[in-house]
Amino acid sequence: MDDDAAGRPSPLAAWGVAVGLGLLALLATSLANSLLAERFADAARPDDLLFELLPYVRPARWLTVLALVLGFAILLVDLLRRDLHRLPAVGTVFAVMYLLRAGIMVLTPLAPAQGEGPFIFTPQNYGMFPSGHVAAMTLLALLTPVDRPGLRRLQWLLVLVMSAGLLLARGHYSIDVVGGLLLASFVVHTWRHGRLFAPLSRVTDA
């Protein structure tokens, strides 16, 4: 690892890790999707208690678009204005989360909850558990610095909006939402306090 004169990680090395892991996460997700599509085309669509209790609101899927776009915009603008050096670490955390999700989602092959997906595009069998949408939104909330309490509260509100949109539009089962929350929480907690991701954090945390 090439460090700068102050002993901090080299920006080139940090960005290299972030981009490399990001591409690896995309590849892993694509391979997992192919496996699900080929081997589990007739996967089960289980019952869900919240689906029974909540009405089906198809337009609620737009809430997922709103939450994700606004959540990413909030974090990116804040990083660009105040903490540009944190971008590689943030990108690496997202890549790690999606790598883990690619491995987990093939363990529980379920059919899409409604068959039309949480977004406005043609549905793809990218796995149901855990929810990548909820995990991404939870990462955005957890990665927003605690000294930005207003932004942090807004991000958590968007996590709720995302979860509600997914459930009302039948984009994800309720267990997928819980799984997304847990996956993101595990990744951030381990990144900050554990040793599992220490080699990555040493390279990307400026």
Backbone as CSV, one residue per row, in Angstrom:
resi,resn,N_x,N_y,N_z,CA_x,CA_y,CA_z,C_x,C_y,C_z
1,MET,0.841,-1.191,0.000,0.000,0.000,0.000,0.873,1.236,0.000
2,ASP,0.586,2.137,-0.919,1.333,3.385,-1.000,0.617,4.449,-0.190
3,ASP,1.252,4.922,0.882,0.667,5.968,1.706,1.299,7.295,1.353
4,ASP,0.568,8.389,1.668,1.124,9.701,1.410,2.053,10.095,2.548
5,ALA,2.585,11.303,2.462,3.599,11.724,3.427,3.061,11.779,4.843
6,ALA,1.752,11.985,5.014,1.157,12.088,6.343,0.804,10.727,6.912
7,GLY,1.087,9.678,6.177,0.774,8.341,6.653,-0.633,7.899,6.336
8,ARG,-1.380,8.715,5.599,-2.740,8.348,5.249,-2.740,7.488,3.987
9,PRO,-3.810,6.721,3.781,-3.876,5.871,2.589,-3.789,6.689,1.304
10,SER,-3.166,6.115,0.317,-3.084,6.773,-0.979,-4.474,6.873,-1.603
11,PRO,-4.882,8.053,-2.101,-6.187,8.169,-2.758,-6.325,7.207,-3.937
12,LEU,-5.240,6.998,-4.672,-5.292,6.088,-5.812,-5.596,4.665,-5.356
13,ALA,-4.914,4.241,-4.280,-5.168,2.900,-3.751,-6.583,2.785,-3.219
14,ALA,-7.060,3.832,-2.531,-8.403,3.813,-1.967,-9.461,3.692,-3.060
15,TRP,-9.306,4.496,-4.109,-10.264,4.431,-5.212,-10.157,3.113,-5.972
16,GLY,-8.942,2.586,-6.066,-8.773,1.299,-6.729,-9.523,0.190,-6.019
17,VAL,-9.452,0.178,-4.687,-10.178,-0.828,-3.913,-11.685,-0.641,-4.064
18,ALA,-12.140,0.620,-3.972,-13.574,0.885,-4.066,-14.142,0.471,-5.417
19,VAL,-13.463,0.871,-6.489,-13.947,0.539,-7.833,-13.832,-0.963,-8.095
20,GLY,-12.715,-1.559,-7.688,-12.535,-2.990,-7.902,-13.585,-3.823,-7.196
21,LEU,-13.848,-3.504,-5.940,-14.865,-4.248,-5.207,-16.258,-3.976,-5.750
22,GLY,-16.470,-2.747,-6.225,-17.756,-2.440,-6.828,-18.020,-3.279,-8.067
23,LEU,-17.015,-3.417,-8.915,-17.155,-4.249,-10.111,-17.340,-5.716,-9.738
24,LEU,-16.625,-6.148,-8.709,-16.771,-7.529,-8.250,-18.179,-7.781,-7.717
25,ALA,-18.737,-6.794,-7.016,-20.099,-6.927,-6.504,-21.105,-7.019,-7.646
26,LEU,-20.896,-6.215,-8.691,-21.778,-6.291,-9.861,-21.707,-7.665,-10.515
27,LEU,-20.496,-8.198,-10.651,-20.319,-9.515,-11.257,-20.976,-10.593,-10.401
28,ALA,-20.762,-10.527,-9.089,-21.334,-11.531,-8.192,-22.856,-11.491,-8.227
29,THR,-23.418,-10.286,-8.271,-24.875,-10.153,-8.334,-25.411,-10.710,-9.644
30,SER,-24.715,-10.445,-10.739,-25.132,-10.958,-12.039,-25.089,-12.488,-12.077
31,LEU,-24.020,-13.062,-11.526,-23.907,-14.523,-11.493,-24.986,-15.141,-10.607
32,ALA,-25.243,-14.499,-9.471,-26.287,-15.002,-8.580,-27.652,-14.922,-9.254
33,ASN,-27.886,-13.835,-9.986,-29.140,-13.697,-10.718,-29.300,-14.787,-11.764
34,SER,-28.216,-15.091,-12.484,-28.268,-16.144,-13.504,-28.588,-17.492,-12.869
35,LEU,-27.981,-17.750,-11.720,-28.243,-19.012,-11.020,-29.700,-19.105,-10.601
36,LEU,-30.238,-18.024,-10.054,-31.637,-18.031,-9.630,-32.578,-18.221,-10.813
37,ALA,-32.279,-17.527,-11.915,-33.138,-17.605,-13.093,-33.112,-18.989,-13.724
38,GLU,-31.953,-19.651,-13.717,-31.819,-20.951,-14.380,-32.243,-22.117,-13.498
39,ARG,-31.916,-22.047,-12.228,-32.150,-23.188,-11.345,-33.433,-23.085,-10.532
40,PHE,-33.932,-21.866,-10.352,-35.085,-21.698,-9.473,-36.169,-20.851,-10.139
41,ALA,-36.434,-21.157,-11.410,-37.448,-20.396,-12.146,-38.832,-20.589,-11.546
42,ASP,-39.061,-21.731,-10.892,-40.367,-22.019,-10.286,-40.303,-21.926,-8.768
43,ALA,-39.516,-20.981,-8.270,-39.368,-20.830,-6.825,-40.705,-20.486,-6.177
44,ALA,-40.819,-20.832,-4.897,-42.070,-20.625,-4.171,-42.315,-19.145,-3.891
45,ARG,-43.585,-18.786,-3.832,-43.991,-17.442,-3.413,-44.745,-17.616,-2.090
46,PRO,-44.059,-17.473,-0.965,-44.676,-17.774,0.337,-45.688,-16.717,0.759
47,ASP,-46.518,-17.105,1.731,-47.447,-16.148,2.322,-46.671,-15.141,3.169
48,ASP,-47.254,-13.963,3.329,-46.635,-12.932,4.149,-47.739,-12.260,4.954
49,LEU,-47.597,-12.252,6.283,-48.639,-11.712,7.147,-48.926,-10.244,6.841
50,LEU,-47.870,-9.447,6.603,-48.094,-8.027,6.327,-48.806,-7.821,5.000
51,PHE,-48.593,-8.723,4.039,-49.320,-8.625,2.779,-50.813,-8.843,3.013
52,GLU,-51.130,-9.676,4.003,-52.529,-9.927,4.327,-53.154,-8.729,5.046
53,LEU,-52.342,-8.048,5.858,-52.864,-6.947,6.671,-52.886,-5.615,5.928
54,LEU,-51.928,-5.417,5.003,-51.812,-4.142,4.301,-52.456,-4.217,2.923
55,PRO,-53.019,-3.120,2.442,-53.586,-3.118,1.085,-52.472,-3.120,0.039
56,TYR,-52.816,-3.611,-1.138,-51.873,-3.565,-2.252,-52.030,-2.218,-2.947
57,VAL,-50.966,-1.428,-2.934,-50.985,-0.077,-3.541,-49.884,-0.043,-4.590
58,ARG,-50.231,-0.320,-5.820,-49.228,-0.409,-6.879,-48.408,0.867,-7.049
59,PRO,-49.022,2.073,-7.011,-48.214,3.298,-7.172,-47.199,3.525,-6.050
60,ALA,-47.312,2.784,-4.961,-46.358,2.972,-3.860,-44.943,2.611,-4.264
61,ARG,-44.795,1.883,-5.384,-43.440,1.547,-5.826,-42.642,2.803,-6.183
62,TRP,-43.358,3.897,-6.504,-42.639,5.146,-6.776,-41.970,5.692,-5.526
63,LEU,-42.487,5.317,-4.363,-41.847,5.745,-3.120,-40.431,5.198,-3.014
64,THR,-40.201,4.003,-3.563,-38.866,3.423,-3.509,-37.892,4.231,-4.355
65,VAL,-38.379,4.706,-5.495,-37.541,5.544,-6.364,-37.215,6.856,-5.663
66,LEU,-38.243,7.480,-5.108,-38.059,8.751,-4.412,-37.071,8.616,-3.263
67,ALA,-37.254,7.594,-2.435,-36.404,7.418,-1.260,-34.955,7.181,-1.654
68,LEU,-34.732,6.306,-2.632,-33.360,5.960,-2.996,-32.630,7.136,-3.646
69,VAL,-33.298,7.811,-4.567,-32.667,8.948,-5.244,-32.372,10.065,-4.253
70,LEU,-33.343,10.383,-3.407,-33.150,11.458,-2.438,-32.091,11.087,-1.407
71,GLY,-32.097,9.833,-0.958,-31.117,9.397,0.029,-29.689,9.480,-0.486
72,PHE,-29.472,8.996,-1.698,-28.130,9.072,-2.277,-27.727,10.522,-2.528
73,ALA,-28.669,11.342,-2.986,-28.359,12.756,-3.250,-27.934,13.461,-1.971
74,ILE,-28.630,13.205,-0.883,-28.303,13.845,0.395,-26.889,13.489,0.823
75,LEU,-26.558,12.196,0.787,-25.231,11.776,1.249,-24.135,12.284,0.316
76,LEU,-24.356,12.191,-0.991,-23.321,12.609,-1.933,-23.054,14.106,-1.857
77,VAL,-24.107,14.904,-1.759,-23.917,16.351,-1.650,-23.156,16.684,-0.378
78,ASP,-23.508,16.027,0.715,-22.820,16.285,1.980,-21.354,15.883,1.902
79,LEU,-21.078,14.735,1.268,-19.690,14.300,1.122,-18.897,15.248,0.233
80,LEU,-19.488,15.677,-0.862,-18.793,16.572,-1.780,-18.504,17.927,-1.139
81,ARG,-19.374,18.349,-0.254,-19.193,19.662,0.387,-18.229,19.613,1.563
82,ARG,-18.212,18.496,2.305,-17.480,18.481,3.566,-16.462,17.366,3.720
83,ASP,-16.766,16.192,3.177,-15.923,15.014,3.444,-15.608,14.252,2.163
84,LEU,-15.082,14.944,1.179,-14.805,14.301,-0.100,-13.880,13.098,0.054
85,HIS,-12.977,13.163,1.030,-12.020,12.079,1.225,-12.681,10.778,1.681
86,ARG,-13.946,10.854,2.145,-14.641,9.657,2.620,-15.282,8.850,1.499
87,LEU,-15.318,9.402,0.293,-16.019,8.733,-0.799,-15.534,7.304,-1.073
88,PRO,-14.217,7.062,-1.146,-13.783,5.679,-1.402,-14.234,4.703,-0.315
89,ALA,-14.173,5.126,0.944,-14.602,4.250,2.028,-16.099,3.965,1.937
90,VAL,-16.893,4.997,1.647,-18.337,4.811,1.507,-18.637,3.859,0.362
91,GLY,-17.963,4.053,-0.770,-18.166,3.155,-1.901,-17.775,1.728,-1.576
92,THR,-16.707,1.550,-0.817,-16.269,0.212,-0.444,-17.272,-0.458,0.472
93,VAL,-17.837,0.290,1.404,-18.852,-0.273,2.297,-20.050,-0.773,1.495
94,PHE,-20.490,0.001,0.518,-21.600,-0.434,-0.331,-21.219,-1.688,-1.116
95,ALA,-20.002,-1.722,-1.651,-19.560,-2.885,-2.415,-19.535,-4.133,-1.540
96,VAL,-19.031,-4.009,-0.322,-18.981,-5.140,0.603,-20.402,-5.642,0.892
97,MET,-21.316,-4.711,1.131,-22.695,-5.107,1.417,-23.294,-5.888,0.257
98,TYR,-23.105,-5.386,-0.977,-23.688,-6.074,-2.127,-22.981,-7.393,-2.433
99,LEU,-21.711,-7.496,-2.112,-21.033,-8.785,-2.246,-21.631,-9.816,-1.297
100,LEU,-21.840,-9.407,-0.058,-22.450,-10.313,0.913,-23.874,-10.680,0.496
101,ARG,-24.600,-9.702,-0.009,-25.972,-9.986,-0.432,-25.999,-10.977,-1.597
102,ALA,-25.064,-10.853,-2.521,-25.027,-11.777,-3.652,-24.869,-13.211,-3.172
103,GLY,-24.078,-13.388,-2.117,-23.911,-14.733,-1.582,-25.110,-15.204,-0.795
104,ILE,-25.754,-14.300,-0.072,-26.876,-14.680,0.777,-28.136,-14.971,-0.028
105,MET,-28.379,-14.175,-1.085,-29.676,-14.266,-1.750,-29.895,-15.610,-2.449
106,VAL,-28.825,-16.300,-2.828,-29.010,-17.599,-3.475,-29.323,-18.693,-2.463
107,LEU,-29.149,-18.397,-1.176,-29.444,-19.389,-0.146,-30.940,-19.526,0.103
108,THR,-31.703,-18.487,-0.223,-33.155,-18.503,-0.027,-33.833,-18.075,-1.316
109,PRO,-33.911,-18.960,-2.309,-34.484,-18.584,-3.607,-36.006,-18.507,-3.555
110,LEU,-36.523,-17.288,-3.540,-37.962,-17.075,-3.521,-38.395,-16.360,-4.796
111,ALA,-39.630,-16.616,-5.203,-40.175,-15.912,-6.359,-40.424,-14.456,-5.989
112,PRO,-40.377,-13.533,-6.972,-40.690,-12.130,-6.679,-42.040,-12.016,-5.981
113,ALA,-42.102,-11.113,-5.005,-43.283,-11.033,-4.150,-44.570,-10.785,-4.940
114,GLN,-44.525,-9.913,-5.943,-45.715,-9.595,-6.718,-45.518,-9.912,-8.193
115,GLY,-44.287,-10.106,-8.602,-44.031,-10.416,-9.992,-43.774,-9.215,-10.864
116,GLU,-43.756,-8.003,-10.286,-43.502,-6.826,-11.103,-42.370,-5.977,-10.553
117,GLY,-41.846,-6.349,-9.417,-40.668,-5.677,-8.891,-40.980,-4.374,-8.202
118,PRO,-40.040,-3.903,-7.380,-40.262,-2.685,-6.623,-40.048,-1.404,-7.415
119,PHE,-39.350,-1.507,-8.548,-39.110,-0.323,-9.350,-40.079,-0.271,-10.522
120,ILE,-39.846,0.625,-11.422,-40.754,0.825,-12.548,-40.280,0.072,-13.788
121,PHE,-39.225,-0.707,-13.639,-38.647,-1.401,-14.777,-39.111,-2.852,-14.817
122,THR,-38.787,-3.549,-15.900,-39.110,-4.962,-16.024,-38.471,-5.736,-14.881
123,PRO,-39.214,-6.587,-14.182,-38.673,-7.285,-13.024,-37.542,-8.231,-13.391
124,GLN,-36.551,-8.280,-12.544,-35.448,-9.217,-12.684,-35.342,-10.013,-11.392
125,ASN,-34.999,-11.264,-11.513,-34.929,-12.118,-10.343,-33.597,-11.934,-9.628
126,TYR,-33.404,-10.755,-9.040,-32.164,-10.467,-8.348,-32.190,-10.925,-6.892
127,GLY,-33.058,-11.849,-6.592,-33.132,-12.361,-5.234,-34.011,-11.492,-4.363
128,MET,-34.655,-12.123,-3.407,-35.574,-11.391,-2.542,-34.973,-11.118,-1.174
129,PHE,-34.272,-12.107,-0.620,-33.727,-11.951,0.733,-32.211,-11.878,0.689
130,PRO,-31.641,-10.873,1.359,-32.295,-9.704,1.967,-32.539,-8.617,0.927
131,SER,-33.330,-7.628,1.292,-33.639,-6.544,0.361,-32.430,-5.638,0.166
132,GLY,-31.948,-5.560,-1.068,-30.846,-4.657,-1.367,-31.266,-3.201,-1.271
133,HIS,-32.545,-2.931,-1.571,-33.041,-1.555,-1.479,-33.019,-1.060,-0.036
134,VAL,-33.538,-1.876,0.866,-33.558,-1.477,2.276,-32.142,-1.428,2.833
135,ALA,-31.305,-2.389,2.446,-29.922,-2.384,2.923,-29.191,-1.123,2.472
136,ALA,-29.407,-0.727,1.213,-28.754,0.485,0.706,-29.233,1.720,1.459
137,MET,-30.554,1.824,1.677,-31.079,2.979,2.401,-30.558,3.012,3.832
138,THR,-30.450,1.841,4.456,-29.952,1.785,5.831,-28.484,2.180,5.882
139,LEU,-27.703,1.767,4.884,-26.312,2.210,4.815,-26.232,3.726,4.712
140,LEU,-27.092,4.324,3.890,-27.085,5.776,3.740,-27.343,6.463,5.077
141,ALA,-28.265,5.906,5.859,-28.568,6.496,7.165,-27.416,6.303,8.135
142,LEU,-26.857,5.095,8.171,-25.782,4.807,9.124,-24.484,5.529,8.779
143,LEU,-24.260,5.787,7.493,-23.024,6.443,7.061,-23.112,7.968,7.117
144,THR,-24.304,8.506,7.346,-24.429,9.945,7.536,-23.847,10.299,8.903
145,PRO,-22.884,11.206,8.975,-22.220,11.505,10.252,-23.191,11.917,11.347
146,VAL,-22.875,11.541,12.579,-23.741,11.862,13.711,-23.782,13.366,13.978
147,ASP,-22.780,14.096,13.489,-22.804,15.549,13.690,-23.659,16.250,12.642
148,ARG,-24.405,15.475,11.848,-25.407,16.020,10.925,-26.769,15.454,11.342
149,PRO,-27.248,15.768,12.538,-28.459,15.114,13.063,-29.689,15.308,12.178
150,GLY,-29.819,16.476,11.573,-30.967,16.708,10.707,-30.954,15.785,9.496
151,LEU,-29.794,15.683,8.851,-29.676,14.799,7.691,-29.861,13.340,8.089
152,ARG,-29.336,12.994,9.255,-29.446,11.607,9.716,-30.907,11.229,9.963
153,ARG,-31.659,12.127,10.600,-33.078,11.860,10.830,-33.831,11.741,9.509
154,LEU,-33.477,12.583,8.544,-34.128,12.513,7.236,-33.827,11.183,6.552
155,GLN,-32.600,10.721,6.660,-32.247,9.439,6.044,-33.032,8.287,6.679
156,TRP,-33.189,8.316,7.993,-33.963,7.252,8.639,-35.436,7.332,8.252
157,LEU,-35.936,8.537,8.056,-37.299,8.680,7.560,-37.434,8.049,6.179
158,LEU,-36.404,8.223,5.345,-36.420,7.628,4.008,-36.329,6.111,4.066
159,VAL,-35.656,5.574,5.085,-35.651,4.117,5.280,-37.084,3.632,5.506
160,LEU,-37.838,4.361,6.313,-39.235,4.001,6.564,-40.070,4.119,5.296
161,VAL,-39.833,5.188,4.533,-40.567,5.377,3.279,-40.262,4.241,2.313
162,MET,-38.990,3.888,2.204,-38.594,2.780,1.340,-39.278,1.486,1.758
163,SER,-39.233,1.183,3.044,-39.819,-0.056,3.544,-41.322,-0.092,3.287
164,ALA,-41.994,1.033,3.559,-43.440,1.097,3.325,-43.766,0.914,1.843
165,GLY,-42.984,1.575,0.980,-43.217,1.445,-0.455,-43.052,0.023,-0.945
166,LEU,-42.036,-0.657,-0.459,-41.788,-2.037,-0.873,-42.906,-2.971,-0.423
167,LEU,-43.373,-2.780,0.793,-44.415,-3.658,1.315,-45.760,-3.381,0.660
168,LEU,-46.102,-2.116,0.497,-47.395,-1.773,-0.095,-47.466,-2.169,-1.567
169,ALA,-46.343,-2.047,-2.287,-46.311,-2.400,-3.707,-45.913,-3.853,-3.921
170,ARG,-45.728,-4.592,-2.819,-45.348,-6.009,-2.881,-44.012,-6.190,-3.605
171,GLY,-43.104,-5.256,-3.377,-41.788,-5.366,-3.991,-40.875,-6.315,-3.252
172,HIS,-41.096,-6.465,-1.940,-40.311,-7.376,-1.116,-41.185,-7.928,-0.005
173,TYR,-40.859,-9.127,0.411,-41.524,-9.697,1.584,-41.040,-8.955,2.831
174,SER,-41.820,-9.039,3.892,-41.452,-8.340,5.122,-40.139,-8.865,5.693
175,ILE,-39.871,-10.162,5.548,-38.610,-10.710,6.063,-37.422,-10.160,5.284
176,ASP,-37.635,-9.810,4.012,-36.566,-9.213,3.213,-36.195,-7.835,3.751
177,VAL,-37.216,-7.083,4.177,-36.988,-5.751,4.737,-36.154,-5.867,6.010
178,VAL,-36.553,-6.806,6.887,-35.797,-7.024,8.122,-34.368,-7.460,7.798
179,GLY,-34.232,-8.349,6.830,-32.904,-8.818,6.440,-32.023,-7.700,5.918
180,GLY,-32.603,-6.769,5.152,-31.832,-5.635,4.649,-31.331,-4.748,5.769
181,LEU,-32.188,-4.504,6.752,-31.776,-3.712,7.915,-30.626,-4.382,8.660
182,LEU,-30.751,-5.685,8.861,-29.728,-6.406,9.614,-28.409,-6.480,8.848
183,LEU,-28.482,-6.721,7.533,-27.261,-6.820,6.734,-26.493,-5.504,6.762
184,ALA,-27.175,-4.402,6.529,-26.506,-3.099,6.532,-25.925,-2.784,7.905
185,SER,-26.666,-3.092,8.954,-26.182,-2.825,10.305,-24.942,-3.648,10.615
186,PHE,-24.942,-4.909,10.184,-23.777,-5.757,10.391,-22.551,-5.210,9.676
187,VAL,-22.717,-4.805,8.420,-21.585,-4.322,7.629,-20.988,-3.064,8.258
188,VAL,-21.826,-2.106,8.619,-21.312,-0.857,9.179,-20.686,-1.090,10.547
189,HIS,-21.344,-1.883,11.394,-20.784,-2.136,12.725,-19.438,-2.845,12.618
190,THR,-19.366,-3.844,11.746,-18.110,-4.595,11.601,-17.029,-3.730,10.969
191,TRP,-17.405,-2.876,10.039,-16.446,-1.957,9.416,-15.821,-1.034,10.459
192,ARG,-16.634,-0.563,11.381,-16.154,0.413,12.363,-15.502,-0.220,13.586
193,HIS,-15.960,-1.390,13.989,-15.523,-1.935,15.273,-14.903,-3.326,15.194
194,GLY,-15.046,-4.008,14.076,-14.522,-5.366,13.968,-13.214,-5.424,13.210
195,ARG,-12.715,-6.632,13.059,-11.449,-6.836,12.355,-11.630,-7.445,10.969
196,LEU,-12.853,-7.903,10.678,-13.094,-8.598,9.419,-12.749,-7.733,8.207
197,PHE,-13.147,-6.463,8.240,-12.917,-5.564,7.113,-11.755,-4.607,7.356
198,ALA,-10.973,-4.873,8.400,-9.869,-3.958,8.744,-8.888,-3.741,7.590
199,PRO,-8.507,-4.791,6.834,-7.583,-4.536,5.715,-8.158,-3.552,4.689
200,LEU,-9.468,-3.634,4.456,-10.084,-2.696,3.507,-10.192,-1.296,4.085
201,SER,-10.567,-1.193,5.342,-10.735,0.128,5.941,-9.399,0.856,6.058
202,ARG,-8.307,0.105,6.271,-6.992,0.755,6.357,-6.599,1.396,5.033
203,VAL,-7.038,0.801,3.941,-6.680,1.333,2.630,-7.588,2.481,2.211
204,THR,-8.864,2.409,2.604,-9.832,3.371,2.076,-10.201,4.479,3.047
205,ASP,-10.020,4.292,4.333,-10.378,5.333,5.308,-9.252,6.362,5.407
206,ALA,-9.497,7.542,4.850,-8.480,8.596,4.882,-8.512,9.332,6.212
